[in-house]
Amino acid sequence: LGGSGTSLGNSKVRTINQGFLSETHTFSANLINEFRLGYADDKMNQLGDDVGTEIMQKAGMQGIQMIPGRHGFPDLMFQQSGIAETYEANPRIQVSSKWELIDNVSLQRGAHGFKTGIMVGYGRPHQTQSANTFGEYRFTGFATGLDYADFLLGIPARTRRYEDPADQYPRPLNTGLFLTDAWNATPKLTVN
């Protein structure tokens, strides 16, 4: 377990669904409408392979309120012995859903080529992430002179635990509107 850190296993399941609808309608030789509607859904669920509550109970580690079946692993740090820090990626769920609508109209009127359009995008992201649920334990050897001996006796020099951050549910709405005029002033000059 040498090195700067050892990450224990975790599983990620990611599901991506997408759909797209496009229609171009020619009303006349000088009037065209382009319509597009798209949807994308991206879901990612990450869980640690270990059930932290079972590990904490088997190791006899106390003082942390246990949530039954919660995945994760305590963060163990050893200062002297060269044993790498062990940790497991915290459980998290990330969902991103987005709709996007685009509609463009092109009109040719004499020497002018007008194009106008609108874009509307609506997102529904959701993210939840656990903090270091099972805590952080730093063993320095302050009690016995050896960090690993302190670990075996269950005497960490420092412990720390974070509360889970609040779930995030932003709902962004993006809009855009444009109008262009390509004017053919002369056969060799076009002004936009």
C-alpha positions as CSV (number, residue, x, y, z in Angstrom):
1,L,0.0,0.0,0.0
2,G,2.8,2.4,-0.7
3,G,2.4,5.7,-2.5
4,S,0.3,8.8,-1.8
5,G,-3.1,7.2,-1.5
6,T,-5.0,4.1,-2.1
7,S,-8.6,4.4,-3.4
8,L,-10.7,1.4,-2.7
9,G,-13.1,0.2,-5.4
10,N,-16.3,1.9,-6.5
11,S,-18.9,1.2,-9.1
12,K,-20.3,3.7,-11.5
13,V,-23.4,3.1,-13.5
14,R,-24.1,5.7,-16.2
15,T,-27.1,5.8,-18.5
16,I,-27.4,8.3,-21.4
17,N,-30.5,8.8,-23.5
18,Q,-30.8,11.2,-26.3
19,G,-33.5,12.2,-28.8
20,F,-33.6,14.6,-31.7
21,L,-36.3,15.8,-34.0
22,S,-35.6,18.0,-37.0
23,E,-37.9,19.3,-39.7
24,T,-37.2,21.8,-42.5
25,H,-40.2,23.1,-44.3
26,T,-40.1,25.0,-47.6
27,F,-43.2,27.2,-47.8
28,S,-42.0,28.8,-51.1
29,A,-38.8,29.4,-53.0
30,N,-38.0,32.4,-50.7
31,L,-39.4,31.3,-47.3
32,I,-38.0,28.3,-45.3
33,N,-38.5,27.2,-41.7
34,E,-36.1,25.0,-39.8
35,F,-37.3,23.5,-36.6
36,R,-35.2,21.3,-34.2
37,L,-36.1,19.8,-30.8
38,G,-33.6,17.8,-28.8
39,Y,-33.6,16.0,-25.4
40,A,-30.6,14.6,-23.5
41,D,-30.7,12.7,-20.3
42,D,-27.5,11.7,-18.4
43,K,-27.7,9.7,-15.2
44,M,-24.6,8.7,-13.2
45,N,-24.8,6.7,-9.9
46,Q,-21.5,6.1,-8.1
47,L,-21.3,3.8,-5.1
48,G,-18.4,2.5,-3.1
49,D,-18.0,-1.2,-3.3
50,D,-17.8,-1.5,0.5
51,V,-20.6,-1.1,2.9
52,G,-19.0,1.2,5.4
53,T,-21.4,0.4,8.3
54,E,-20.2,-3.2,8.2
55,I,-16.6,-2.3,8.1
56,M,-16.9,0.2,11.0
57,Q,-18.7,-2.4,13.1
58,K,-16.1,-5.2,12.3
59,A,-13.2,-2.8,13.1
60,G,-14.8,-1.7,16.3
61,M,-14.7,1.9,15.4
62,Q,-17.2,3.9,17.4
63,G,-18.4,7.4,17.7
64,I,-20.0,7.9,14.3
65,Q,-23.7,7.6,13.8
66,M,-24.2,4.8,11.3
67,I,-26.7,4.8,8.5
68,P,-27.5,1.1,7.8
69,G,-26.4,0.0,4.4
70,R,-24.5,3.2,3.6
71,H,-21.6,2.7,1.1
72,G,-18.2,4.2,1.7
73,F,-15.1,3.7,3.8
74,P,-13.4,5.7,6.5
75,D,-10.4,7.7,5.4
76,L,-7.4,6.3,7.3
77,M,-4.1,8.3,7.3
78,F,-0.8,7.1,8.7
79,Q,2.0,9.6,9.3
80,Q,5.1,7.5,9.9
81,S,4.9,3.9,8.6
82,G,4.7,4.6,4.9
83,I,1.3,3.0,4.7
84,A,-0.7,4.9,2.1
85,E,-3.8,6.8,2.9
86,T,-6.9,4.6,2.2
87,Y,-10.1,6.1,1.2
88,E,-13.1,5.4,-1.0
89,A,-14.9,7.7,-3.4
90,N,-18.0,9.1,-1.7
91,P,-21.4,8.0,-3.0
92,R,-22.9,10.4,-5.4
93,I,-25.8,10.7,-7.9
94,Q,-25.7,13.1,-10.8
95,V,-28.6,13.6,-13.2
96,S,-28.7,16.0,-16.0
97,S,-31.8,16.4,-18.3
98,K,-32.0,19.1,-20.9
99,W,-34.5,20.1,-23.6
100,E,-33.5,22.4,-26.4
101,L,-35.7,24.0,-29.0
102,I,-34.4,25.9,-32.1
103,D,-36.6,27.5,-34.7
104,N,-35.2,29.5,-37.7
105,V,-37.0,31.3,-40.5
106,S,-35.3,32.4,-43.7
107,L,-36.9,34.9,-46.0
108,Q,-35.5,36.2,-49.3
109,R,-37.1,39.6,-50.3
110,G,-35.4,41.2,-53.3
111,A,-31.8,42.0,-52.4
112,H,-32.3,41.2,-48.7
113,G,-31.9,37.8,-47.2
114,F,-33.5,37.9,-43.7
115,K,-33.0,35.2,-41.1
116,T,-34.4,35.1,-37.7
117,G,-34.5,32.5,-35.0
118,I,-35.0,31.6,-31.4
119,M,-33.3,29.1,-29.1
120,V,-34.8,27.9,-25.8
121,G,-32.9,25.5,-23.6
122,Y,-34.2,24.2,-20.3
123,G,-32.1,22.1,-18.0
124,R,-32.9,20.0,-15.0
125,P,-29.7,19.0,-13.3
126,H,-29.7,17.3,-9.9
127,Q,-26.6,16.4,-7.9
128,T,-26.2,14.8,-4.5
129,Q,-22.9,13.9,-3.0
130,S,-22.0,12.5,0.3
131,A,-19.2,14.1,2.4
132,N,-16.7,11.8,4.1
133,T,-19.6,9.9,5.8
134,F,-17.4,7.5,7.8
135,G,-14.9,10.1,8.9
136,E,-11.2,10.7,8.7
137,Y,-8.8,9.1,11.2
138,R,-5.2,10.3,11.4
139,F,-2.7,8.1,13.2
140,T,0.6,9.7,14.1
141,G,2.0,7.5,16.8
142,F,1.4,10.1,19.5
143,A,0.2,7.4,22.0
144,T,2.7,4.5,21.4
145,G,5.3,6.0,19.2
146,L,4.2,4.0,16.2
147,D,1.2,5.1,14.0
148,Y,0.2,1.5,13.1
149,A,0.3,0.5,16.8
150,D,-2.0,3.5,17.6
151,F,-4.3,2.2,14.8
152,L,-4.4,-1.4,16.2
153,L,-5.3,0.1,19.6
154,G,-7.9,2.4,18.0
155,I,-6.3,5.6,19.3
156,P,-6.3,8.2,16.4
157,A,-4.5,11.5,17.0
158,R,-7.2,13.3,15.1
159,T,-10.7,12.5,13.8
160,R,-12.9,14.5,11.6
161,R,-16.3,14.1,9.9
162,Y,-18.2,16.3,7.5
163,E,-21.9,16.7,7.1
164,D,-23.3,15.8,3.7
165,P,-23.8,18.9,1.5
166,A,-27.3,19.8,0.5
167,D,-28.7,18.4,-2.8
168,Q,-28.5,20.8,-5.7
169,Y,-31.5,21.3,-8.0
170,P,-30.7,24.3,-10.3
171,R,-33.2,24.9,-13.1
172,P,-31.4,26.9,-15.8
173,L,-33.4,28.5,-18.6
174,N,-31.3,29.7,-21.6
175,T,-32.9,31.8,-24.4
176,G,-31.5,33.4,-27.5
177,L,-33.0,35.4,-30.3
178,F,-31.3,36.7,-33.5
179,L,-32.2,38.6,-36.6
180,T,-29.8,39.0,-39.6
181,D,-30.1,40.8,-42.9
182,A,-27.7,39.9,-45.7
183,W,-28.2,42.8,-48.2
184,N,-26.7,42.3,-51.6
185,A,-26.0,46.0,-52.4
186,T,-24.2,45.1,-55.6
187,P,-23.2,41.8,-57.3
188,K,-19.8,42.2,-55.6
189,L,-20.8,43.7,-52.3
190,T,-22.9,42.1,-49.5
191,V,-23.6,43.9,-46.3
192,N,-24.6,42.0,-43.1
